[in-house]
Amino acid sequence: MARYSSDPFFYAMTSLFKAPTSNFWSTTLNGAIDDSVDSITLNSATGLQAPGYLIIDREDGNGNITSDKREIISFTGISTNTLTGVTRGADNSTATSHSDGALVEATFTVGIHNDSRDWAVVEHNQDGTHSDALVTTLKATGAEIDTGTEDAKIVTPKAIADSKVVIADKTQTLTNKTIIMGDSMPSTNVRCGIKLSSSQSISSETWTTIEFNSKDFDSGNDFNTTTHKFTAPVDGYYLVVCMLRVGDVGGKITRTEMVPYKNDSNTSEYQMINGLAGTNTYNVSLTYSKIYYLSSGDTIFFKGYTLGATSPSFNPQGTFLSIHLLST
């Protein structure tokens, strides 16, 4: 699926990719496929949502990593257990053939992360302020102007006049009056995207702070790359998304966990995944997301843990933190 376009309305009309309805979603191929088919049948699509991203053949049935077969795909639709509108070799992976019963998994890919960011930056500068790049001149010759899409219209001053709403001296008495006010849009732009710049060695069976130290963006300089903590600048509701990838050259990972800390206190909201019994497990990934209400000055950071590994580390390819202020 295309991601970049010079046409701003491309982003306004493009749906963001959807995650499955449960964590750690996986299934297998129902039948072998070659490297060009654009519809793929699964043994089960229960819980899967379109449009979406999937990875095929990340590892074999014995839990061994299969880098030469690994392929990322995107899809636009689901018909029973068949994916439709499939784009092969997504995210610079290589389209290849796969055997019947090959593992198919849902993971947080680079494509999903970049689509979310690209969608946001159409109307925002790098520092989070709104861009004026989409301003255009309209000549109102009628009540509505067709934008060229199927269902989008722009209301013009003539449409307001035709609506017969009377405004006199900026004061108007309302009848049947019910005004519902929800959360306010934030007046402060708070958004940051942080990652690891290199592999972080850790000790097995020891809870360790994830040392996020490289910024993709941080509109208010609210993340400290020395303490590895985010500090809320204002009261509000914040979307917190963290992904952790743990690797072990010995392939002996039996369990991996991740947990957020709020104001230096363990939230006990653990994310956990077990390695496959009797097999070598070299890499595991965990994803955490939640909307927090944070008061000004509250802090958030993450710790990770692994069990059974001989030489574990936090892998920079697949470890990142994203925090956005949604409302105040």
C-alpha positions in Angstrom: 0.0 0.0 0.0 1.4 3.4 -1.0 2.6 5.6 1.9 3.9 8.8 0.4 2.1 11.2 -1.9 2.4 14.9 -2.9 -1.4 15.1 -2.7 -2.6 16.1 0.8 -6.1 14.7 0.2 -4.4 11.2 -0.2 -3.8 11.2 3.5 -7.2 12.6 4.4 -8.8 9.7 2.6 -6.4 6.8 3.6 -7.4 4.6 6.5 -4.9 3.9 9.2 -3.9 0.3 9.6 -5.9 -1.7 12.2 -4.5 -4.1 14.8 -6.2 -7.4 15.6 -8.7 -7.6 18.5 -6.2 -9.4 20.7 -2.4 -9.3 21.5 0.0 -11.9 20.1 -2.4 -12.8 17.2 -1.1 -15.6 14.9 -2.3 -18.3 12.6 -0.9 -20.4 9.7 -1.2 -20.5 5.9 -3.9 -22.7 4.4 -2.0 -23.9 1.4 1.3 -22.9 -0.2 1.7 -19.6 -2.0 4.2 -18.3 -4.6 5.8 -14.9 -4.5 3.1 -13.0 -6.5 -0.4 -14.0 -5.4 -2.4 -11.0 -4.1 -5.0 -13.0 -2.2 -3.9 -15.4 0.7 -6.0 -17.9 2.5 -5.4 -18.5 6.3 -6.5 -21.3 8.5 -8.2 -18.6 10.6 -8.9 -14.9 10.4 -10.8 -14.6 13.6 -9.9 -11.4 15.3 -8.0 -10.0 12.3 -9.1 -6.5 11.0 -8.6 -4.7 7.7 -6.6 -2.9 6.6 -3.6 -4.4 8.3 0.0 -5.7 8.3 1.2 -9.3 8.8 4.6 -11.1 8.9 4.9 -14.6 7.3 7.6 -17.2 8.2 9.3 -15.2 11.0 10.3 -18.5 12.4 9.7 -22.2 11.5 7.7 -24.8 13.4 10.7 -25.5 15.7 11.0 -21.8 16.8 14.1 -21.2 14.6 14.4 -17.7 13.1 14.0 -18.0 9.2 15.5 -14.7 8.0 15.7 -16.0 4.4 11.9 -16.6 4.3 10.6 -13.8 6.4 8.2 -11.5 4.5 5.9 -8.6 5.5 2.6 -8.1 3.7 -0.2 -5.5 3.9 -3.8 -6.2 3.0 -7.0 -4.1 2.4 -9.7 -6.6 3.0 -10.8 -10.0 4.5 -13.3 -12.4 3.0 -14.0 -15.2 5.5 -10.4 -16.5 6.0 -8.9 -15.0 2.8 -6.9 -11.8 2.7 -7.6 -9.5 -0.3 -5.8 -6.6 -1.8 -2.5 -8.0 -0.6 0.8 -6.1 -1.2 3.7 -8.5 -1.2 7.2 -7.6 0.1 6.0 -4.6 2.2 8.4 -2.5 4.3 11.3 -3.3 2.0 11.0 -7.1 2.7 11.3 -9.6 -0.1 8.3 -11.3 -1.7 8.9 -15.1 -1.6 7.1 -18.4 -1.7 5.8 -20.0 1.5 4.8 -23.5 2.4 1.4 -24.7 3.6 1.2 -24.3 7.4 3.8 -21.4 7.5 3.5 -19.2 10.6 1.6 -15.9 10.1 1.7 -13.2 12.8 0.5 -9.7 13.6 3.3 -7.4 14.8 3.9 -3.7 15.1 5.8 -3.0 12.0 7.8 -0.1 10.6 5.0 0.5 8.1 2.3 0.9 10.8 4.5 3.3 12.8 5.4 5.4 9.7 1.8 5.5 8.4 0.6 6.9 11.8 3.4 9.5 11.7 3.0 10.4 8.1 -0.7 10.9 8.6 0.0 13.3 11.5 2.7 15.3 9.8 0.5 16.3 6.9 -1.1 19.0 9.1 1.8 19.4 11.6 5.4 20.7 11.4 8.2 18.6 13.0 7.8 20.6 16.3 4.1 19.7 16.4 2.7 23.1 15.4 0.1 23.2 12.7 1.2 23.7 9.1 -0.4 26.1 6.8 0.5 24.1 3.7 -3.1 23.0 3.0 -4.6 26.5 3.0 -6.4 27.2 -0.3 -8.7 29.9 -1.8 -12.4 29.0 -2.3 -14.9 31.0 -4.3 -18.4 30.4 -2.8 -20.8 30.4 -5.8 -23.2 28.0 -4.1 -24.1 26.6 -0.7 -21.6 23.7 -0.9 -18.4 23.0 -2.7 -17.7 19.5 -3.9 -14.1 18.5 -3.0 -14.0 15.7 -5.5 -14.4 12.9 -3.0 -17.6 10.8 -2.7 -18.8 12.3 0.6 -16.8 15.4 1.6 -18.3 18.9 1.2 -17.0 22.3 2.3 -19.6 24.6 3.9 -19.3 28.2 2.5 -20.6 31.5 3.9 -23.6 31.2 1.6 -24.5 27.8 3.2 -24.6 29.6 6.6 -26.9 32.3 5.2 -29.2 29.7 3.6 -29.5 27.8 6.9 -31.6 30.6 8.3 -29.7 30.9 11.6 -30.2 34.4 12.8 -27.3 36.1 14.6 -28.1 39.5 16.0 -25.5 41.6 17.9 -23.5 38.4 18.6 -26.2 37.3 21.1 -28.8 34.7 20.4 -31.4 33.1 22.7 -31.6 29.3 22.2 -34.7 27.2 22.6 -34.5 23.4 23.4 -31.0 24.2 24.5 -28.6 21.4 25.3 -24.9 22.1 25.1 -22.6 19.2 25.8 -18.9 20.0 26.4 -16.4 17.1 26.3 -12.7 17.1 26.8 -10.8 20.1 25.4 -8.3 19.8 22.6 -4.8 20.5 23.9 -3.5 24.0 23.5 0.0 22.6 24.1 1.6 20.3 21.4 3.0 17.3 23.3 4.3 14.4 21.2 7.5 12.5 21.3 9.0 9.4 19.5 12.0 7.8 21.2 14.1 4.8 20.3 17.3 2.9 21.2 20.4 4.0 19.2 22.2 0.7 19.7 21.8 -2.7 21.4 21.5 -2.5 25.2 23.1 -5.5 27.0 21.2 -6.7 30.1 21.4 -9.4 32.7 19.0 -12.3 32.6 16.5 -12.5 35.5 17.0 -8.7 36.3 14.5 -6.0 35.8 16.3 -3.3 33.7 15.3 0.2 32.6 14.9 0.5 28.9 17.5 3.2 28.1 15.7 5.1 25.3 18.3 7.6 24.2 17.6 8.7 20.6 14.8 11.1 19.6 12.9 10.9 16.3 10.9 13.9 17.5 10.1 15.6 20.8 8.0 18.8 20.4 8.3 20.0 24.0 11.6 18.4 25.0 9.7 16.4 27.5 11.7 13.2 27.3 15.0 13.0 29.2 17.5 10.7 27.4 19.7 10.5 30.5 17.1 9.4 33.0 15.0 7.7 30.2 11.8 9.2 31.6 8.9 11.2 30.0 7.6 14.1 32.2 4.1 15.3 31.5 4.2 19.1 30.9 0.4 19.6 31.5 -2.5 17.8 33.0 -4.3 15.6 30.4 -4.9 12.3 28.7 -1.8 10.8 27.0 -1.6 7.9 24.6 1.5 5.8 25.6 2.8 3.1 23.2 5.9 1.1 23.8 7.4 -1.8 21.9 10.3 -4.0 23.3 12.3 -6.5 21.3 14.6 -8.8 23.3 17.3 -10.9 21.6 19.6 -13.7 22.9 22.5 -15.1 20.8 22.2 -18.3 22.8 18.6 -18.7 21.8 17.5 -19.7 25.3 14.8 -17.1 26.1 12.0 -18.8 28.1 10.1 -15.7 29.2 10.2 -12.0 28.5 8.2 -9.3 30.4 7.8 -5.5 30.2 6.1 -3.1 32.7 5.6 0.7 32.8 6.5 2.8 35.9 4.5 5.9 36.8 6.2 8.3 39.1 8.9 5.7 39.9 6.2 3.2 41.0 5.5 -0.2 39.3 2.1 -0.1 37.7 1.9 -3.9 37.8 0.5 -3.8 34.2 2.8 -6.5 32.9 3.1 -7.6 29.3 4.6 -11.1 29.1 5.4 -13.7 26.4 6.9 -17.2 26.9 9.4 -18.9 24.6 8.5 -22.1 22.8 9.1 -25.1 25.1 11.9 -27.4 23.8 13.0 -25.0 21.1 15.6 -22.2 20.7 14.0 -18.7 21.0 16.4 -16.0 19.8 14.1 -12.9 19.6 10.8 -12.0 21.2 8.7 -8.8 21.0 6.2 -7.2 23.3 3.8 -4.3 22.7 2.1 -2.1 25.3 -0.4 0.7 24.8 -2.7 2.6 27.2 -4.3 6.0 27.6 -3.1 7.5 30.9 -4.4 10.6 32.7 -1.2 12.4 33.8 -0.9 15.4 36.0 1.8 18.0 35.2 5.1 16.6 36.5 4.1 12.9 36.4 6.7 10.6 34.9 6.6 7.5 32.8 9.4 5.0 32.0 9.6 1.3 31.1 11.5 -1.7 32.4 12.1 -5.1 30.8 13.0 -8.6 32.0 14.0 -11.9 30.5 14.4 -15.4 31.9 16.6 -18.2 30.7 18.7 -16.2 28.3 22.5 -16.7 28.2 23.5 -13.3 26.6 20.3 -11.1 26.4 20.0 -7.6 25.0 17.3 -5.0 24.1 17.3 -4.8 20.3 17.2 -1.3 18.7 15.4 -2.8 15.7 11.9 -3.0 17.2 12.3 -1.1 20.5 10.7 2.3 20.7 8.4 4.6 22.8 5.7 7.0 21.5 3.8 9.4 23.8 1.1 11.9 22.5 -1.2 14.3 24.4 -4.7 13.6 23.3 -6.8 16.1 25.3 -6.9 18.1 28.5 
